[in-house]
Amino acid sequence: MKIQKMFAKQIDRPITGVIKVGQIAENDKKQELSEYVITRELTKHFREFFHNYTRSITMPTDEMGVWISGFFGSGKSHFLKILSYLLDNTVVDGREAAAYFSDKDNLQADPEILANMQRASQTPTKAILFNIDSKSSVSAKSNSNAIVMVFNRVFNEKLGYDGANPALADLERALDEEGNYKKFQDTFREQTGKEWISERNKFRVIRGKVAKALSSMGRMTEQEAMDFTKAATTSEYEIAIEDFAKRVQQYVEKTGNRVVFLVDEIGQFISTNSNLMLNLQSLTEELGVRCRGKVWIIVTAQEDIDSMMENLEESEEKKMIFPRFKDVLTHGFHFLL
C-alpha cells in the first residue's frame, strides 16, 4: 500500500498556505472550515470567546472588544475568518458553518462550546470581515480619524451602499430610509440604460447624470442636485465617532441584527501612531456604551495590547489608553495548520 492511500483526503490537493481574509471563494471557505484543526489551546480560546459573546446576547455589556495577538504565521487571520463564518451563520456547500465543528476533536468532549457556538450562529448578525490596510488609502492613514473612516466604509458596503464615496453612501442611505432608493435606481436606468450599482463607481464622471436623475424624480431641484454632486466629488468627508456609533445603533435597533467588525492586521495599521490607537479605543468605548454588547469589535495584531501601548509614540497619550479588550490569544498562541 502506498502511504498516500492511508490519508482520508488526497495529499496532492491544492492547499492554501496562507489564509487571507479576502479569499471568499466557496472552495476556499469549505477547505478552511472542514480542515480547521481545533487544538487544546484553541479549545480554550473558543470556550472563552463564545462564553462571553453568548452571555452578551441576554446580558448588556460594554466589554465587547477582542484583541487577538500572535506572531506572524500563528493563525490569527484563519481564526478571525472562522469566527466570521460562525457569527454570520455562513452556509458553505449546503451546511451551516457551525455544523462543520460538531465532529471536531476536542469540541466533541465540550458540549458547552458547541451549544454556545450554535446559539451565536443562530442569532441574526452582520459579520463584517476586512483587512483594514486594504480598505484605507495611504493618505488616509495620516488622519487621526482614519479608523472610524474605514469602519464607516465597510459598514456602508455591508449594507449595500457605496464604500468608496461616503457622501454618496449617505445619499443612498437617505433615499433608502425615505423609500425612494429603488425609484432613484429605476430613474437612473431609464435615463442612462445602465444599472446604478454597476455605474456608481464612476460617480466623478457621471455626476451630471446623477443630478439629472435626482431632479427628475423630484428628490431635489436641478440646482440642489448639481450642488450636491459637486460637493460629493470635491469636499473632504469626515464623520465623528459619536455620529458613526449612532448610525450603527440605529441600524441595530431598527433591524434587530447584531453587528460584529472583524478587523485583520490592526496592529500593523496602527504601528506606533498613538492617535490611531486612541481612535480605536474611543470607537470601541462609544459602540460599547451605545449598543451594550450588540456590536462587537474583534481585531488581530502581532503584538498583545500591552506591547502595542509600550511602542506608542507619546507617553502622555499612552497613559490615557486603558485596555478595552479581552485577550483571548497571547504571544504564546501556537497551533499546527
URLIN-V824694 format. One record per residue. RES is the residue in one small letter. OMEGA is omega in whole degrees, 0 to 359 (none if undefined). NEAR is the number of other C-alpha atoms within 8 Angstrom. Layout:
BEGIN
((RES,OMEGA,NEAR) (RES,OMEGA,NEAR))
END
This chain:
BEGIN
((m,176,3) (k,182,5) (i,183,6) (q,180,7) (k,183,7) (m,183,6) (f,181,8) (a,180,5) (k,180,4) (q,184,7) (i,178,6) (d,178,4) (r,177,5) (p,179,4) (i,179,4) (t,183,5) (g,180,4) (v,180,5) (i,179,9) (k,184,7) (v,181,12) (g,179,6) (q,186,8) (i,177,7) (a,183,6) (e,180,8) (n,178,6) (d,180,9) (k,182,11) (k,180,10) (q,180,9) (e,181,10) (l,186,11) (s,184,8) (e,179,6) (y,184,8) (v,179,7) (i,177,11) (t,178,9) (r,178,7) (e,179,10) (l,179,9) (t,179,11) (k,182,8) (h,175,10) (f,181,9) (r,183,10) (e,182,9) (f,186,9) (f,173,12) (h,181,10) (n,183,8) (y,182,10) (t,177,11) (r,181,8) (s,179,11) (i,182,9) (t,181,6) (m,181,7) (p,181,9) (t,173,9) (d,176,11) (e,187,9) (m,176,14) (g,179,11) (v,180,12) (w,181,15) (i,183,14) (s,179,16) (g,183,16) (f,181,8) (f,179,6) (g,182,6) (s,175,9) (g,182,11) (k,183,12) (s,179,11) (h,179,11) (f,180,8) (l,179,12) (k,179,10) (i,177,10) (l,181,8) (s,179,12) (y,183,10) (l,184,13) (l,180,14) (d,183,11) (n,181,12) (t,176,9) (v,182,8) (v,180,10) (d,176,6) (g,181,5) (r,174,8) (e,185,10) (a,182,13) (a,182,11) (a,179,7) (y,185,11) (f,185,11) (s,182,9) (d,180,7) (k,178,10) (d,180,8) (n,176,10) (l,179,14) (q,181,10) (a,182,6) (d,184,8) (p,181,8) (e,178,7) (i,181,12) (l,179,12) (a,179,8) (n,178,11) (m,180,11) (q,180,9) (r,179,9) (a,181,12) (s,184,12) (q,178,7) (t,184,9) (p,187,9) (t,169,11) (k,177,11) (a,185,11) (i,184,12) (l,180,11) (f,171,12) (n,190,11) (i,181,12) (d,182,9) (s,180,7) (k,182,10) (s,176,10) (s,180,8) (v,181,6) (s,182,6) (a,183,8) (k,179,10) (s,179,7) (n,181,7) (s,179,9) (n,189,9) (a,186,13) (i,179,10) (v,177,14) (m,178,10) (v,178,11) (f,179,8) (n,180,10) (r,184,13) (v,176,12) (f,176,9) (n,181,13) (e,181,10) (k,181,9) (l,176,6) (g,178,6) (y,183,10) (d,181,14) (g,186,10) (a,182,6) (n,184,8) (p,178,12) (a,177,8) (l,177,9) (a,177,12) (d,177,8) (l,179,8) (e,179,11) (r,180,10) (a,178,8) (l,180,11) (d,181,10) (e,177,7) (e,185,7) (g,184,7) (n,185,9) (y,179,11) (k,179,8) (k,178,8) (f,180,12) (q,178,10) (d,180,8) (t,179,11) (f,180,15) (r,180,11) (e,185,8) (q,185,7) (t,184,7) (g,182,7) (k,181,9) (e,182,9) (w,185,9) (i,182,5) (s,184,7) (e,189,9) (r,177,8) (n,177,7) (k,189,7) (f,182,9) (r,182,6) (v,187,6) (i,186,8) (r,176,10) (g,178,9) (k,178,9) (v,179,12) (a,180,13) (k,179,10) (a,180,12) (l,180,14) (s,180,12) (s,181,8) (m,176,10) (g,181,7) (r,179,7) (m,169,10) (t,181,9) (e,180,10) (q,179,7) (e,180,8) (a,179,14) (m,179,10) (d,181,8) (f,184,9) (t,177,12) (k,180,9) (a,182,8) (a,179,10) (t,185,7) (t,186,6) (s,174,6) (e,183,4) (y,176,6) (e,173,5) (i,180,8) (a,179,8) (i,180,10) (e,181,8) (d,178,8) (f,179,11) (a,177,12) (k,180,9) (r,179,8) (v,179,8) (q,179,11) (q,178,8) (y,181,10) (v,182,13) (e,182,8) (k,187,6) (t,186,6) (g,179,8) (n,167,12) (r,178,11) (v,177,12) (v,175,13) (f,180,11) (l,193,13) (v,180,13) (d,174,14) (e,177,13) (i,181,12) (g,179,11) (q,181,8) (f,181,9) (i,181,10) (s,180,9) (t,184,8) (n,182,9) (s,179,12) (n,179,7) (l,178,12) (m,177,9) (l,177,9) (n,178,13) (l,180,10) (q,181,10) (s,179,9) (l,179,12) (t,180,12) (e,183,10) (e,178,11) (l,178,13) (g,181,15) (v,184,8) (r,189,9) (c,170,11) (r,174,11) (g,177,14) (k,175,12) (v,181,13) (w,173,12) (i,180,12) (i,186,13) (v,174,12) (t,177,15) (a,177,15) (q,178,12) (e,171,12) (d,189,14) (i,178,9) (d,179,7) (s,177,8) (m,182,12) (m,178,9) (e,184,7) (n,182,8) (l,189,12) (e,191,8) (e,185,7) (s,181,7) (e,178,6) (e,180,8) (k,181,12) (k,182,7) (m,188,6) (i,179,9) (f,183,5) (p,176,5) (r,186,10) (f,171,9) (k,180,8) (d,179,10) (v,176,10) (l,183,11) (t,179,10) (h,183,10) (g,182,6) (f,178,10) (h,169,6) (f,180,9) (l,177,4) (l,none,5))
END
